[in-house]
């Protein structure tokens, strides 16, 4: 691991979606949309519905402990959710 950052959210997160953009013929992650249990959203970065896709849904006692991030010299190319039992999302 090269770096670690921690963030805690006050609400229960039900789903995480990711937005992408195309730069120089490659896809990059531009933002995350976190859907909370009360129906509100937290947007991180630049989120746009036309390129947004569902990353994970969290059910009941499920919770995530982090992300695995794939980077290149221009930004974030990939993102996977890390679960407490060390499983990774697709």
KOLVEX-128928 format. One line per 10 residues: number of its first residue (from 1); their letters; for each residue y, x negated, z negated of C-alpha. Coordinates in nm, 2 decimals. Layout:
# residues N
NUM = A = Y:X:Z  ...
This chain:
# residues 90
1 = XXXXXXXXXX = 0.00:0.00:0.00  0.34:-0.14:0.09  0.57:0.11:-0.08  0.54:0.41:-0.31  0.80:0.69:-0.37  0.76:0.99:-0.60  0.93:1.33:-0.57  0.85:1.64:-0.79  0.93:1.99:-0.68  1.02:2.27:-0.92
11 = XXXXXXXXXX = 0.84:2.55:-0.73  0.48:2.60:-0.62  0.44:2.48:-0.26  0.22:2.71:-0.05  0.24:2.54:0.29  0.38:2.23:0.47  0.49:2.23:0.83  0.60:1.93:1.03  0.86:1.91:1.32  0.85:1.65:1.59
21 = XXXXXXXXXX = 1.07:1.51:1.86  1.00:1.31:2.17  1.17:0.97:2.20  1.09:0.70:2.45  0.78:0.89:2.56  0.64:0.91:2.21  0.62:1.18:1.95  0.80:1.12:1.61  0.81:1.32:1.29  1.16:1.45:1.24
31 = XXXXXXXXXX = 1.13:1.68:0.94  0.91:1.87:0.69  0.94:2.24:0.59  0.79:2.32:0.25  0.72:2.69:0.19  0.74:2.78:-0.17  0.55:3.07:-0.34  0.87:3.28:-0.37  0.91:3.27:0.01  1.19:3.02:0.02
41 = XXXXXXXXXX = 1.18:2.69:0.21  1.28:2.34:0.14  1.37:2.15:0.46  1.35:1.77:0.46  1.49:1.60:0.77  1.55:1.78:1.10  1.33:2.09:1.12  1.32:2.30:1.44  1.07:2.59:1.49  1.00:2.52:1.86
51 = XXXXXXXXXX = 0.81:2.19:1.78  0.70:2.28:1.43  0.33:2.29:1.34  0.15:2.37:1.02  0.02:2.06:0.85  -0.16:2.22:0.54  -0.17:2.53:0.33  -0.22:2.50:-0.04  -0.44:2.76:-0.21  -0.46:2.84:-0.58
61 = XXXXXXXXXX = -0.53:2.52:-0.78  -0.49:2.29:-0.47  -0.21:2.04:-0.49  -0.13:1.72:-0.30  -0.06:1.39:-0.46  0.10:1.21:-0.16  0.11:1.13:0.21  -0.03:0.87:0.43  0.23:0.78:0.68  0.19:0.60:1.02
71 = XXXXXXXXXX = 0.50:0.41:1.12  0.61:0.21:1.42  0.94:0.02:1.48  1.13:0.34:1.56  1.01:0.59:1.29  0.73:0.80:1.16  0.45:0.87:1.41  0.19:1.04:1.19  0.15:1.21:0.86  -0.16:1.31:0.65
81 = XXXXXXXXXX = -0.17:1.48:0.32  -0.36:1.30:0.04  -0.55:1.52:-0.21  -0.64:1.43:-0.57  -1.01:1.36:-0.47  -0.87:1.11:-0.20  -0.95:1.34:0.09  -0.69:1.33:0.38  -0.57:1.62:0.60  -0.62:1.61:0.97
